[in-house]
């Protein structure tokens, strides 16, 4: 059975897409699935760094797409997780180096080799982001509980449904999932961030996880270790829970870090009106 392609995307940069790709891919692999994490951010690659594999990159996505290397030459096996592999992208090429035909050839090979292919998309709607979304079976939209992040996530969801290969071929639509990162209960209570129930109402995507603001995430990224690898940390638990919900292994309610506050009524009302305009 060919792999399912999961594209991790957002409208806004800096929300934790690469961290999520690494953590989500690692958690899937630790459940016994064969997983390849693919970096689509040409020129600004970071996935290999977050996974601690930057010194092992010899060939990359573009080498395979252009026929200059075999897929097996470019795949890097994770040092700690047997079923996890990484396909880095070029650090020097221009954004337009990705072509539809080249990406299609690589994705076809990856689908034949793995159970899940998880794509780390650039933010927004640039060429790399559209290439990653085009091949998606699932889209995980990552956002922070802040107005600008949610507004941009809302925009990217519009592209998920209309720009995919699935929609082009008249197949079932891409499944849309929502992952809220950098959640801070105190800021929700103060009205500086939206509570999760209102984010869900605005974005209308299946919520699979809430990752709290946590120093362990930054420490994990700096150490080249997926945040999900340690089940004792709050972020590790959150990412593992997100994978369990994604796989349908649990129907339990999403764990909320702390008791969600409602925020100020005036602030919430303003934000809701902002998203309902037009």
DAUR-V357627 format. One line per field, one symbol per residue. psi: psi as a letter, one per 20 degrees, with the letter a starting at -180 (. if undefined). A space follows every 10 residues. Layout:
psi=???
This chain:
psi=pqqpppporr hqrjikgggg gggggghghi jjqopppppj mpikqighgh jkjhijogqa ghgghjjiqq ghhhpppqhh ohjpqporrq iirqhjhpqg gggggghggg hihrhpoopo qqqbkrghgh gghhjqhqpo opqqlqghgg ghhgghhhhg hijqhghhjk rqrpppqpop rkpoghhghi jiqqqhhhgg hghlqopiqo pqpphhgggg ghikpphiho iiqghggghh gggghgikiq jqqpppnrpp qirqgggghg gghgiip.
